[in-house]
Amino acid sequence: MLPPRRHSRRLRGITLLELCMALALLAVFCLLALPSFSATVSRVRADTLRMTLVSVFNSARSTAITRNAPVAVCPSEDGRTCGHDWSQGWLIHRDRGTRTPSPAEEDIFQYREGYRDATVRATTSQGRLRLRFQGDGRSGGSPSTVDICAGGGLSGQVIVNNVGRTRALRIRDITDCPR
């Protein structure tokens, strides 16, 4: 008698070589999409910073009105001294009218950290270190504008007028960032 006939069946699945090729193609596609993705992340962070600064300026104004005393808000990286880049963080503090770069510790009302993203920065166009609010909520001096840049292009502005009201402007067509 003849032995039963076995059907030669090939197992279905993928080989290690096919898996490696698929992973290599996936890695290439991810590398191609990465620059576009990082630009989008920077733009989202700039938009978030714009809206957060509006909130911070309104909070400083409200604090000045509530205390009926001058209050200042300034950019700060470390929570103790005033700096130049609003994207790194900020301090809300009692304004004693001094021009020192660091308010006294007992004068600080609030400190918040900003972003550690090197592609996002925010500076005042007038180069002012502080934004001051009088006890009645008015902003002393001329209107102040904070330019928010993402990836080297101007993406938004936060503007505080003489009355102390804050508004945000999103720049749709990205232009070069002011220096």
LINJO-V164546 format. One record per backbone hydrogen bond with DSSP energy under -1.0 kcal/mol. NH is the residue of the N-H (numbers start at 1). CO is the residue of the C=O. If there is no record, write none. Layout:
nh & co
NH & CO
NH & CO
//
This chain:
nh & co
19 & 15
20 & 16
21 & 17
22 & 18
23 & 19
24 & 20
25 & 21
26 & 22
27 & 23
28 & 24
29 & 25
30 & 26
31 & 27
32 & 28
33 & 29
34 & 30
37 & 33
38 & 34
39 & 35
40 & 36
41 & 37
42 & 38
43 & 39
44 & 40
45 & 41
46 & 42
47 & 43
48 & 44
49 & 45
50 & 46
51 & 47
52 & 48
53 & 49
54 & 50
55 & 51
56 & 52
57 & 53
58 & 54
59 & 55
60 & 56
61 & 57
62 & 58
63 & 59
64 & 60
65 & 61
66 & 62
67 & 63
68 & 64
69 & 64
71 & 133
72 & 93
73 & 131
74 & 91
76 & 89
82 & 101
83 & 75
86 & 122
88 & 85
90 & 112
91 & 74
92 & 110
93 & 72
94 & 107
95 & 70
107 & 104
108 & 105
109 & 92
110 & 92
112 & 90
114 & 88
115 & 87
120 & 117
121 & 149
123 & 147
125 & 145
127 & 124
131 & 73
133 & 71
134 & 138
137 & 134
139 & 162
144 & 160
146 & 158
147 & 123
148 & 156
149 & 121
150 & 153
151 & 119
153 & 150
154 & 175
155 & 148
156 & 148
157 & 169
158 & 146
159 & 167
160 & 144
161 & 165
164 & 161
167 & 159
169 & 157
171 & 155
177 & 152
//
